[in-house]
Amino acid sequence: QQACATRDYLMLRQLFRRLTRKPKVMYFRSVRAGYDSALTTDENRRHWAAADDLSARSANSPQVRAILRRRARYEVANNSYARGIVLTLANDCIGTGPRLQMLTEGPEVNRLIEKEFAKWSRVIGLAEKLRTMRMARAQDGEAFALLINNPRLPTPVKLDIRLIEADQVTTPDLSYLSNGSNTVDGIVFDEYGNPVEYHILRCHPGDRQWPRSFEYDWVPAESVIHWFRMDRPGQVRGIPDITPALPLFAQLRRYTLAVLAAAETAADFAGILYTDAPPGGEADPAEPFEPIHLESRALVTMPGGWRMEQLQAQQPTTTYAEFKREILNEIARCLNIPYNIAACNSSNYNYASGRLDHQTYYKNLRVEQDHLERVVLDRILDAFMAEALLIPDLWPSGIPTYDEWPHNWFWDGHEHVDPLKEAEAQAKRLESHTTTLAYEYARQGKDWEVELHQRAREIELMKELGLPVGSGSSKPIAMED
């Protein structure tokens, strides 16, 4: 009884304190700003409701990146425009693959290394894998490649490249690691911010046979290539390039389906009965919403006071094409792609407009190719040369070694719309010494040394056969005894 009384006393005292407690006064601190964009009003409150101050790592959390990957893959798989844009990016950025030009002091050594690297690249399908990596960066946000040993390759160098999806690079037990502060979902960094190792799941989490055991391997950073675009300082994982366009892709498909549904609904009705008689007038009775089946090539009579008119189909509307054009233009802007390339339609372009829009696109491709060279291709070349130097009888004796092998990468050139004008401009640049053969050949994705050697052999053969050499000469060359 004493315990119950004590409990009742404590409950009554707590209730009394709640009833006699003074209400809290809420103080709101107003923000005084000199910029309209920093002001919060009733009109823009909902527009900026989702704005936050999260860091790059927190904003790109594993859950957020997984959602973006799923939605981006869905759009690329089901939206024809999304698929075409991603394929165009990969084909224009990678093309038929990069070509290596060595710049060491030995010309013969350079040609031998270039030949062996080209042969090895074709065997492992380097160009195809690079195109896949570019597509993965567009729809997954990042691309991962493992430098592995493949003993079944028919080349002396057994180095191979195995691509993995971003879903496999993760740390399932991140919260239990002692160095969790230096680990960001699959990547371990040192105190200076350099990646030390990667955590790679042994099975893809989307496989049906996945054992759900969260087993992963600790792979050193020297064997992993991670390619993504860093949009914010401190960002260590990528998000899809088409992230800003995902809602627009959904709107495009919804509008197209709505227009198609409206057109089908209008086509379901052959005609509608109308009457000018007032309610309860002299028109013959007719059942509302009763369908009338019409026979082809037949004269049909209507009830008295009624007339039939064919339904006027107004779908697609006149603004349908304009809507698709504007939304595709907005979609392509986040990828630095002009509308005529994104839509694969230049019907509304003239020559000057097409050339002007392509300048921004080609500049963006050069930036991406430079990034790809530094992050991916240079790493591959270093690994190739490190293994190739260990193979006896592959290189001539006394070949010099370099910490960083001097080299250049050549990509496919972009075809000019008017080849004649481009050839005349190129001839004037060479004549005025405002350009070089190396630069002009590089614009076409060719090695100037290889092309000049080939041209010299062609000229020698033409002289031997008595064929005219040069554009202005039509007189055969006399063959020497």
Kinemage of the C-alpha trace (Angstrom):
@kinemage 1
@onewidth
@group {chain A} dominant
@subgroup {mainchain}
@vectorlist {calphas} color= white
{ca gln a 1} P 0.000 0.000 0.000
{ca gln a 2} L 2.828 2.390 0.818
{ca ala a 3} L 4.445 1.694 -2.557
{ca cys a 4} L 1.192 2.362 -4.365
{ca ala a 5} L 0.701 5.592 -2.496
{ca thr a 6} L 4.209 6.744 -3.349
{ca arg a 7} L 3.647 5.945 -7.015
{ca asp a 8} L 0.344 7.845 -7.074
{ca tyr a 9} L 1.990 10.812 -5.396
{ca leu a 10} L 4.762 10.951 -7.990
{ca met a 11} L 2.264 10.712 -10.851
{ca leu a 12} L 0.136 13.525 -9.423
{ca arg a 13} L 3.177 15.741 -8.922
{ca gln a 14} L 4.341 15.169 -12.509
{ca leu a 15} L 0.857 15.964 -13.804
{ca phe a 16} L 0.714 19.144 -11.708
{ca arg a 17} L 4.073 20.297 -13.099
{ca arg a 18} L 2.873 19.787 -16.655
{ca leu a 19} L -0.292 21.777 -16.040
{ca thr a 20} L 1.510 24.679 -14.352
{ca arg a 21} L 4.450 24.786 -16.791
{ca lys a 22} L 4.858 28.052 -18.632
{ca pro a 23} L 4.472 27.774 -22.404
{ca lys a 24} L 7.681 28.042 -24.392
{ca val a 25} L 8.143 31.080 -26.545
{ca met a 26} L 9.518 30.261 -30.004
{ca tyr a 27} L 11.931 32.801 -31.407
{ca phe a 28} L 12.500 32.825 -35.144
{ca arg a 29} L 15.666 34.424 -36.377
{ca ser a 30} L 15.059 36.292 -39.582
{ca val a 31} L 17.693 36.131 -42.298
{ca arg a 32} L 18.625 39.442 -43.813
{ca ala a 33} L 20.172 38.946 -47.219
{ca gly a 34} L 21.251 41.226 -50.034
{ca tyr a 35} L 20.411 38.677 -52.723
{ca asp a 36} L 16.962 37.783 -53.959
{ca ser a 37} L 17.981 34.135 -54.259
{ca ala a 38} L 18.793 34.026 -50.520
{ca leu a 39} L 15.332 35.218 -49.494
{ca thr a 40} L 12.595 32.745 -48.585
{ca thr a 41} L 9.124 33.903 -49.523
{ca asp a 42} L 5.729 32.282 -49.796
{ca glu a 43} L 6.204 31.993 -53.549
{ca asn a 44} L 9.584 30.200 -53.526
{ca arg a 45} L 9.290 28.273 -50.264
{ca arg a 46} L 8.154 25.056 -51.917
{ca his a 47} L 10.611 25.427 -54.772
{ca trp a 48} L 13.625 25.374 -52.428
{ca ala a 49} L 12.156 22.919 -49.912
{ca ala a 50} L 14.513 20.103 -50.975
{ca ala a 51} L 17.696 22.219 -50.803
{ca asp a 52} L 20.208 20.984 -48.202
{ca asp a 53} L 23.760 21.559 -47.037
{ca leu a 54} L 24.967 17.954 -47.136
{ca ser a 55} L 28.559 17.210 -47.991
{ca ala a 56} L 29.493 15.495 -51.244
{ca arg a 57} L 29.903 12.151 -49.481
{ca ser a 58} L 26.611 12.424 -47.593
{ca ala a 59} L 24.677 13.632 -50.641
{ca asn a 60} L 26.034 10.687 -52.661
{ca ser a 61} L 25.283 8.082 -50.011
{ca pro a 62} L 25.036 4.403 -51.027
{ca gln a 63} L 21.241 4.510 -50.853
{ca val a 64} L 20.989 7.617 -53.048
{ca arg a 65} L 23.427 6.276 -55.641
{ca ala a 66} L 21.587 2.946 -55.775
{ca ile a 67} L 18.288 4.708 -56.507
{ca leu a 68} L 19.867 6.867 -59.216
{ca arg a 69} L 21.520 3.847 -60.838
{ca arg a 70} L 18.270 1.889 -60.937
{ca arg a 71} L 16.315 4.752 -62.459
{ca ala a 72} L 19.021 5.661 -64.964
{ca arg a 73} L 19.357 2.050 -66.112
{ca tyr a 74} L 15.591 1.794 -66.463
{ca glu a 75} L 15.418 4.880 -68.683
{ca val a 76} L 18.347 3.780 -70.835
{ca ala a 77} L 16.795 0.334 -71.238
{ca asn a 78} L 13.255 1.562 -72.070
{ca asn a 79} L 13.630 5.051 -73.529
{ca ser a 80} L 14.800 5.170 -77.132
{ca tyr a 81} L 16.192 8.691 -76.796
{ca ala a 82} L 18.098 7.839 -73.605
{ca arg a 83} L 19.606 4.761 -75.213
{ca gly a 84} L 20.601 6.683 -78.331
{ca ile a 85} L 22.191 9.526 -76.363
{ca val a 86} L 24.276 7.151 -74.251
{ca leu a 87} L 25.389 5.166 -77.304
{ca thr a 88} L 26.290 8.353 -79.165
{ca leu a 89} L 28.385 9.563 -76.238
{ca ala a 90} L 30.298 6.279 -76.113
{ca asn a 91} L 30.811 6.056 -79.875
{ca asp a 92} L 31.916 9.673 -80.280
{ca cys a 93} L 34.172 9.699 -77.211
{ca ile a 94} L 35.906 6.347 -77.768
{ca gly a 95} L 35.305 5.690 -81.457
{ca thr a 96} L 37.336 2.758 -82.750
{ca gly a 97} L 39.700 3.086 -79.820
{ca pro a 98} L 42.835 5.085 -78.974
{ca arg a 99} L 46.121 4.643 -80.842
{ca leu a 100} L 49.451 4.829 -79.043
{ca gln a 101} L 52.438 6.881 -80.226
{ca met a 102} L 55.641 6.356 -78.270
{ca leu a 103} L 58.081 9.264 -78.013
{ca thr a 104} L 61.261 7.629 -76.756
{ca glu a 105} L 64.656 8.313 -78.319
{ca gly a 106} L 64.681 5.078 -80.342
{ca pro a 107} L 62.415 5.106 -83.432
{ca glu a 108} L 62.650 1.342 -83.872
{ca val a 109} L 61.790 0.761 -80.231
{ca asn a 110} L 58.823 3.119 -80.571
{ca arg a 111} L 57.417 1.255 -83.543
{ca leu a 112} L 57.921 -2.108 -81.825
{ca ile a 113} L 56.106 -0.997 -78.658
{ca glu a 114} L 53.278 0.538 -80.695
{ca lys a 115} L 52.899 -2.677 -82.693
{ca glu a 116} L 52.816 -4.923 -79.606
{ca phe a 117} L 50.388 -2.627 -77.771
{ca ala a 118} L 48.048 -2.443 -80.787
{ca lys a 119} L 48.053 -6.234 -81.092
{ca trp a 120} L 47.367 -6.671 -77.373
{ca ser a 121} L 44.586 -4.048 -77.480
{ca arg a 122} L 42.767 -5.874 -80.270
{ca val a 123} L 43.053 -9.215 -78.468
{ca ile a 124} L 41.536 -8.004 -75.176
{ca gly a 125} L 38.964 -5.764 -76.917
{ca leu a 126} L 40.215 -2.524 -75.370
{ca ala a 127} L 38.011 -0.299 -77.549
{ca glu a 128} L 34.852 -2.261 -76.683
{ca lys a 129} L 35.651 -2.146 -72.979
{ca leu a 130} L 36.312 1.588 -73.086
{ca arg a 131} L 32.956 2.158 -74.783
{ca thr a 132} L 31.283 0.086 -72.087
{ca met a 133} L 33.027 2.154 -69.419
{ca arg a 134} L 31.756 5.362 -71.009
{ca met a 135} L 28.215 4.006 -71.080
{ca ala a 136} L 28.540 2.886 -67.457
{ca arg a 137} L 29.656 6.364 -66.430
{ca ala a 138} L 26.628 7.867 -68.163
{ca gln a 139} L 24.033 5.575 -66.562
{ca asp a 140} L 25.823 4.367 -63.389
{ca gly a 141} L 27.939 7.412 -62.620
{ca glu a 142} L 31.250 5.565 -62.509
{ca ala a 143} L 33.165 2.754 -64.131
{ca phe a 144} L 35.499 0.243 -62.481
{ca ala a 145} L 38.107 -1.957 -64.152
{ca leu a 146} L 40.417 -4.570 -62.622
{ca leu a 147} L 43.915 -5.203 -63.951
{ca ile a 148} L 44.163 -8.985 -63.869
{ca asn a 149} L 46.325 -11.767 -65.287
{ca asn a 150} L 44.798 -13.872 -68.053
{ca pro a 151} L 47.097 -16.794 -68.938
{ca arg a 152} L 44.929 -17.791 -71.905
{ca leu a 153} L 45.684 -14.672 -73.929
{ca pro a 154} L 47.538 -15.453 -77.183
{ca thr a 155} L 49.912 -12.505 -76.669
{ca pro a 156} L 53.203 -12.464 -74.740
{ca val a 157} L 51.708 -9.945 -72.297
{ca lys a 158} L 49.036 -11.693 -70.206
{ca leu a 159} L 47.596 -8.497 -68.738
{ca asp a 160} L 43.830 -8.240 -69.097
{ca ile a 161} L 41.074 -5.835 -68.046
{ca arg a 162} L 37.908 -7.031 -66.309
{ca leu a 163} L 35.036 -4.588 -65.930
{ca ile a 164} L 32.812 -4.627 -62.850
{ca glu a 165} L 29.669 -2.676 -62.037
{ca ala a 166} L 29.522 -0.035 -59.348
{ca asp a 167} L 27.115 -2.199 -57.308
{ca gln a 168} L 29.954 -4.594 -56.465
{ca val a 169} L 32.228 -1.912 -55.017
{ca thr a 170} L 30.820 -1.544 -51.537
{ca thr a 171} L 31.563 -2.276 -47.886
{ca pro a 172} L 28.664 -4.213 -46.330
{ca asp a 173} L 30.147 -4.094 -42.812
{ca leu a 174} L 31.271 -0.463 -42.941
{ca ser a 175} L 29.861 0.356 -39.494
{ca tyr a 176} L 31.945 -2.406 -37.886
{ca leu a 177} L 35.323 -1.409 -39.319
{ca ser a 178} L 37.842 0.198 -36.998
{ca asn a 179} L 38.983 2.621 -39.701
{ca gly a 180} L 35.478 3.499 -40.844
{ca ser a 181} L 36.287 7.209 -40.983
{ca asn a 182} L 38.761 6.555 -43.834
{ca thr a 183} L 36.411 4.192 -45.707
{ca val a 184} L 33.715 5.507 -47.995
{ca asp a 185} L 31.501 2.674 -49.234
{ca gly a 186} L 34.021 0.419 -50.908
{ca ile a 187} L 37.135 2.615 -50.930
{ca val a 188} L 39.744 2.952 -48.187
{ca phe a 189} L 41.806 6.165 -48.163
{ca asp a 190} L 45.016 7.066 -46.413
{ca glu a 191} L 45.530 10.214 -44.365
{ca tyr a 192} L 46.306 12.205 -47.527
{ca gly a 193} L 43.150 11.204 -49.371
{ca asn a 194} L 44.762 8.660 -51.695
{ca pro a 195} L 42.855 5.411 -52.321
{ca val a 196} L 44.656 2.466 -50.749
{ca glu a 197} L 42.323 -0.440 -51.419
{ca tyr a 198} L 38.892 -1.273 -52.766
{ca his a 199} L 36.250 -3.609 -51.357
{ca ile a 200} L 34.727 -5.654 -54.181
{ca leu a 201} L 31.918 -8.147 -53.656
{ca arg a 202} L 32.633 -11.608 -55.001
{ca cys a 203} L 29.148 -11.770 -56.509
{ca his a 204} L 26.932 -9.058 -57.915
{ca pro a 205} L 24.168 -8.224 -55.388
{ca gly a 206} L 21.609 -8.460 -58.189
{ca asp a 207} L 22.465 -12.048 -59.126
{ca arg a 208} L 19.826 -14.624 -58.300
{ca gln a 209} L 22.530 -17.008 -57.147
{ca trp a 210} L 23.996 -14.404 -54.790
{ca pro a 211} L 24.666 -16.198 -51.490
{ca arg a 212} L 23.791 -13.140 -49.396
{ca ser a 213} L 26.910 -13.664 -47.329
{ca phe a 214} L 28.411 -10.203 -47.973
{ca glu a 215} L 31.762 -11.737 -48.859
{ca tyr a 216} L 34.144 -9.321 -50.529
{ca asp a 217} L 37.808 -9.054 -51.476
{ca trp a 218} L 40.290 -6.385 -50.442
{ca val a 219} L 41.892 -5.348 -53.739
{ca pro a 220} L 44.895 -2.965 -53.710
{ca ala a 221} L 44.371 0.363 -55.439
{ca glu a 222} L 47.189 -0.390 -57.897
{ca ser a 223} L 44.980 -3.037 -59.512
{ca val a 224} L 41.784 -0.973 -59.737
{ca ile a 225} L 40.869 1.766 -62.212
{ca his a 226} L 38.071 4.064 -61.053
{ca trp a 227} L 36.727 6.552 -63.605
{ca phe a 228} L 34.102 9.108 -62.622
{ca arg a 229} L 33.509 12.848 -62.887
{ca met a 230} L 34.157 14.862 -59.731
{ca asp a 231} L 31.489 17.566 -59.552
{ca arg a 232} L 32.145 18.658 -55.952
{ca pro a 233} L 35.263 18.897 -53.760
{ca gly a 234} L 35.576 15.817 -51.599
{ca gln a 235} L 33.465 13.654 -53.900
{ca val a 236} L 34.788 10.090 -54.141
{ca arg a 237} L 31.903 8.239 -55.846
{ca gly a 238} L 30.119 9.232 -59.021
{ca ile a 239} L 26.472 9.702 -59.913
{ca pro a 240} L 24.982 9.138 -63.397
{ca asp a 241} L 25.696 11.821 -65.977
{ca ile a 242} L 22.007 11.828 -66.919
{ca thr a 243} L 20.830 12.459 -63.339
{ca pro a 244} L 19.381 15.958 -64.025
{ca ala a 245} L 17.555 14.595 -67.077
{ca leu a 246} L 15.853 11.627 -65.381
{ca pro a 247} L 12.609 13.530 -64.533
{ca leu a 248} L 12.571 14.969 -68.057
{ca phe a 249} L 12.868 11.507 -69.626
{ca ala a 250} L 9.888 10.414 -67.533
{ca gln a 251} L 7.873 13.463 -68.606
{ca leu a 252} L 8.697 12.795 -72.261
{ca arg a 253} L 7.428 9.222 -72.069
{ca arg a 254} L 4.328 10.239 -70.099
{ca tyr a 255} L 3.409 12.958 -72.598
{ca thr a 256} L 3.928 10.633 -75.539
{ca leu a 257} L 1.738 7.945 -73.964
{ca ala a 258} L -0.942 10.524 -73.102
{ca val a 259} L -1.052 11.794 -76.689
{ca leu a 260} L -1.236 8.233 -78.003
{ca ala a 261} L -4.049 7.352 -75.568
{ca ala a 262} L -6.015 10.454 -76.599
{ca ala a 263} L -5.617 9.591 -80.271
{ca glu a 264} L -6.745 6.006 -79.665
{ca thr a 265} L -9.761 7.198 -77.666
{ca ala a 266} L -10.801 9.524 -80.482
{ca ala a 267} L -10.342 6.731 -83.020
{ca asp a 268} L -12.636 4.401 -81.061
{ca phe a 269} L -15.681 6.530 -81.990
{ca ala a 270} L -16.833 6.679 -85.613
{ca gly a 271} L -19.424 9.386 -85.028
{ca ile a 272} L -21.759 11.055 -82.538
{ca leu a 273} L -25.512 11.777 -82.748
{ca tyr a 274} L -26.563 15.405 -82.266
{ca thr a 275} L -29.989 17.036 -82.063
{ca asp a 276} L -31.098 20.647 -82.185
{ca ala a 277} L -34.444 19.892 -80.540
{ca pro a 278} L -34.962 21.187 -77.021
{ca pro a 279} L -35.442 18.689 -74.167
{ca gly a 280} L -38.876 17.079 -74.516
{ca gly a 281} L -39.178 18.374 -78.079
{ca glu a 282} L -40.382 16.637 -81.245
{ca ala a 283} L -37.233 14.568 -81.846
{ca asp a 284} L -37.709 10.805 -81.909
{ca pro a 285} L -36.515 9.083 -78.749
{ca ala a 286} L -33.014 7.639 -78.822
{ca glu a 287} L -31.196 5.681 -76.154
{ca pro a 288} L -28.216 7.644 -74.773
{ca phe a 289} L -24.789 6.053 -75.186
{ca glu a 290} L -26.262 3.236 -77.291
{ca pro a 291} L -23.751 2.172 -79.945
{ca ile a 292} L -24.905 1.932 -83.564
{ca his a 293} L -23.000 -0.531 -85.736
{ca leu a 294} L -22.452 0.802 -89.247
{ca glu a 295} L -22.036 -1.302 -92.351
{ca ser a 296} L -19.426 -0.341 -94.903
{ca arg a 297} L -20.669 1.425 -98.065
{ca ala a 298} L -24.213 1.689 -96.637
{ca leu a 299} L -26.671 4.602 -96.483
{ca val a 300} L -27.838 5.074 -92.920
{ca thr a 301} L -30.962 6.941 -91.788
{ca met a 302} L -31.093 8.711 -88.469
{ca pro a 303} L -34.081 9.046 -86.127
{ca gly a 304} L -36.182 12.120 -86.662
{ca gly a 305} L -34.594 15.288 -85.302
{ca trp a 306} L -31.124 13.715 -85.047
{ca arg a 307} L -28.009 14.036 -87.167
{ca met a 308} L -24.679 12.187 -87.135
{ca glu a 309} L -21.285 13.859 -87.337
{ca gln a 310} L -17.918 12.182 -87.470
{ca leu a 311} L -15.647 12.827 -84.475
{ca gln a 312} L -12.799 15.188 -85.339
{ca ala a 313} L -9.483 13.669 -84.186
{ca gln a 314} L -7.291 16.387 -82.656
{ca gln a 315} L -4.364 14.191 -81.632
{ca pro a 316} L -1.506 14.557 -81.798
{ca thr a 317} L -1.786 18.240 -81.083
{ca thr a 318} L 0.163 20.824 -83.022
{ca thr a 319} L 2.370 21.465 -79.974
{ca tyr a 320} L 3.447 17.825 -79.643
{ca ala a 321} L 6.495 18.136 -81.895
{ca glu a 322} L 7.496 21.447 -80.284
{ca phe a 323} L 7.215 19.915 -76.803
{ca lys a 324} L 9.454 16.997 -77.763
{ca arg a 325} L 12.009 19.345 -79.279
{ca glu a 326} L 12.221 21.589 -76.216
{ca ile a 327} L 12.373 18.795 -73.675
{ca leu a 328} L 15.021 16.920 -75.684
{ca asn a 329} L 17.050 20.112 -75.907
{ca glu a 330} L 16.851 20.458 -72.117
{ca ile a 331} L 17.791 16.814 -71.622
{ca ala a 332} L 20.838 17.083 -73.860
{ca arg a 333} L 22.088 20.276 -72.212
{ca cys a 334} L 23.364 18.538 -69.071
{ca leu a 335} L 25.513 16.328 -71.322
{ca asn a 336} L 26.809 19.168 -73.535
{ca ile a 337} L 25.157 17.574 -76.566
{ca pro a 338} L 23.431 19.710 -79.225
{ca tyr a 339} L 19.837 18.959 -80.072
{ca asn a 340} L 20.498 17.626 -83.562
{ca ile a 341} L 22.860 14.960 -82.176
{ca ala a 342} L 20.570 14.023 -79.262
{ca ala a 343} L 17.524 13.728 -81.545
{ca cys a 344} L 19.521 12.507 -84.566
{ca asn a 345} L 17.598 15.103 -86.572
{ca ser a 346} L 19.069 18.160 -88.311
{ca ser a 347} L 16.044 19.090 -90.396
{ca asn a 348} L 15.753 22.516 -88.739
{ca tyr a 349} L 19.473 23.291 -88.955
{ca asn a 350} L 21.452 25.126 -91.561
{ca tyr a 351} L 25.160 24.614 -92.138
{ca ala a 352} L 26.309 27.474 -89.884
{ca ser a 353} L 24.047 26.482 -86.986
{ca gly a 354} L 25.182 22.884 -87.141
{ca arg a 355} L 28.858 23.831 -87.097
{ca leu a 356} L 28.358 26.294 -84.251
{ca asp a 357} L 26.544 23.795 -82.038
{ca his a 358} L 29.103 21.095 -82.730
{ca gln a 359} L 31.990 23.218 -81.434
{ca thr a 360} L 30.821 22.938 -77.826
{ca tyr a 361} L 30.191 19.222 -78.265
{ca tyr a 362} L 33.637 18.512 -79.722
{ca lys a 363} L 35.325 20.550 -77.009
{ca asn a 364} L 33.516 18.478 -74.394
{ca leu a 365} L 34.715 15.292 -76.113
{ca arg a 366} L 38.316 16.501 -76.008
{ca val a 367} L 38.011 17.191 -72.286
{ca glu a 368} L 36.585 13.713 -71.655
{ca gln a 369} L 39.270 12.055 -73.770
{ca asp a 370} L 41.998 13.890 -71.862
{ca his a 371} L 40.462 12.751 -68.567
{ca leu a 372} L 40.240 9.188 -69.892
{ca glu a 373} L 43.900 9.261 -70.933
{ca arg a 374} L 45.119 10.332 -67.489
{ca val a 375} L 42.856 8.124 -65.383
{ca val a 376} L 42.525 4.981 -67.500
{ca leu a 377} L 44.870 4.707 -70.476
{ca asp a 378} L 48.072 5.853 -68.764
{ca arg a 379} L 47.440 3.335 -65.984
{ca ile a 380} L 46.937 0.593 -68.551
{ca leu a 381} L 50.105 1.539 -70.446
{ca asp a 382} L 52.194 1.520 -67.249
{ca ala a 383} L 50.886 -1.937 -66.330
{ca phe a 384} L 51.504 -3.173 -69.890
{ca met a 385} L 55.094 -1.942 -69.960
{ca ala a 386} L 55.835 -3.224 -66.434
{ca glu a 387} L 54.919 -6.739 -67.536
{ca ala a 388} L 56.373 -6.494 -71.040
{ca leu a 389} L 59.822 -5.542 -69.752
{ca leu a 390} L 59.952 -8.811 -67.792
{ca ile a 391} L 59.461 -10.920 -70.916
{ca pro a 392} L 62.804 -12.013 -72.429
{ca asp a 393} L 63.422 -11.633 -76.173
{ca leu a 394} L 60.396 -9.361 -76.597
{ca trp a 395} L 62.417 -6.141 -76.851
{ca pro a 396} L 65.904 -5.508 -78.239
{ca ser a 397} L 68.735 -5.567 -75.732
{ca gly a 398} L 69.601 -2.326 -74.031
{ca ile a 399} L 66.116 -0.829 -74.229
{ca pro a 400} L 65.905 2.190 -71.912
{ca thr a 401} L 63.396 2.226 -69.073
{ca tyr a 402} L 61.373 5.227 -67.928
{ca asp a 403} L 59.396 5.992 -64.813
{ca glu a 404} L 56.855 7.649 -67.094
{ca trp a 405} L 57.011 6.474 -70.673
{ca pro a 406} L 56.770 9.471 -73.057
{ca his a 407} L 53.838 8.937 -75.365
{ca asn a 408} L 50.752 10.414 -77.029
{ca trp a 409} L 47.269 9.055 -77.612
{ca phe a 410} L 45.414 9.517 -80.899
{ca trp a 411} L 41.651 9.321 -81.266
{ca asp a 412} L 39.333 9.157 -84.250
{ca gly a 413} L 39.023 12.461 -86.058
{ca his a 414} L 35.707 14.164 -86.664
{ca glu a 415} L 34.550 14.229 -90.251
{ca his a 416} L 34.003 17.677 -91.717
{ca val a 417} L 30.670 18.477 -93.314
{ca asp a 418} L 32.416 20.081 -96.305
{ca pro a 419} L 35.709 18.186 -96.936
{ca leu a 420} L 36.726 20.524 -99.780
{ca lys a 421} L 36.595 23.650 -97.605
{ca glu a 422} L 38.434 21.881 -94.817
{ca ala a 423} L 41.192 20.730 -97.211
{ca glu a 424} L 41.636 24.275 -98.562
{ca ala a 425} L 41.818 25.706 -95.044
{ca gln a 426} L 44.330 23.048 -94.031
{ca ala a 427} L 46.541 23.798 -97.047
{ca lys a 428} L 46.532 27.528 -96.201
{ca arg a 429} L 47.451 26.834 -92.564
{ca leu a 430} L 50.374 24.658 -93.613
{ca glu a 431} L 51.492 27.189 -96.220
{ca ser a 432} L 51.441 30.051 -93.696
{ca his a 433} L 53.211 27.892 -91.053
{ca thr a 434} L 50.401 28.446 -88.543
{ca thr a 435} L 50.066 24.701 -87.966
{ca thr a 436} L 52.108 21.518 -88.174
{ca leu a 437} L 51.695 18.170 -89.835
{ca ala a 438} L 51.617 16.537 -86.402
{ca tyr a 439} L 48.655 18.675 -85.346
{ca glu a 440} L 46.750 18.254 -88.608
{ca tyr a 441} L 47.183 14.495 -88.596
{ca ala a 442} L 46.254 14.363 -84.906
{ca arg a 443} L 42.941 16.081 -85.695
{ca gln a 444} L 42.193 13.122 -87.954
{ca gly a 445} L 43.268 10.623 -85.314
{ca lys a 446} L 46.437 9.643 -87.178
{ca asp a 447} L 50.116 9.411 -86.312
{ca trp a 448} L 52.035 11.824 -88.522
{ca glu a 449} L 55.193 9.700 -88.568
{ca val a 450} L 53.304 6.598 -89.677
{ca glu a 451} L 51.428 8.545 -92.351
{ca leu a 452} L 54.591 10.167 -93.745
{ca his a 453} L 56.386 6.825 -93.959
{ca gln a 454} L 53.377 5.382 -95.744
{ca arg a 455} L 53.209 8.372 -98.100
{ca ala a 456} L 56.921 8.046 -98.880
{ca arg a 457} L 56.465 4.385 -99.826
{ca glu a 458} L 53.504 5.300 -102.008
{ca ile a 459} L 55.439 8.037 -103.831
{ca glu a 460} L 58.387 5.713 -104.371
{ca leu a 461} L 56.096 3.079 -105.853
{ca met a 462} L 54.342 5.643 -108.035
{ca lys a 463} L 57.680 6.788 -109.432
{ca glu a 464} L 58.644 3.199 -110.075
{ca leu a 465} L 55.409 2.600 -111.991
{ca gly a 466} L 55.571 5.863 -113.889
{ca leu a 467} L 52.442 7.340 -112.327
{ca pro a 468} L 52.019 11.112 -111.883
{ca val a 469} L 52.939 12.446 -108.447
{ca gly a 470} L 51.204 15.505 -107.054
{ca ser a 471} L 47.851 17.113 -107.786
{ca gly a 472} L 49.141 19.475 -110.432
{ca ser a 473} L 51.137 16.999 -112.453
{ca ser a 474} L 49.497 14.834 -115.097
{ca lys a 475} L 52.601 13.944 -117.103
{ca pro a 476} L 53.942 10.428 -116.429
{ca ile a 477} L 57.392 10.219 -114.911
{ca ala a 478} L 60.044 8.652 -117.060
{ca met a 479} L 61.253 5.405 -115.585
{ca glu a 480} L 64.931 5.279 -114.763
{ca asp a 481} L 67.171 2.644 -116.280
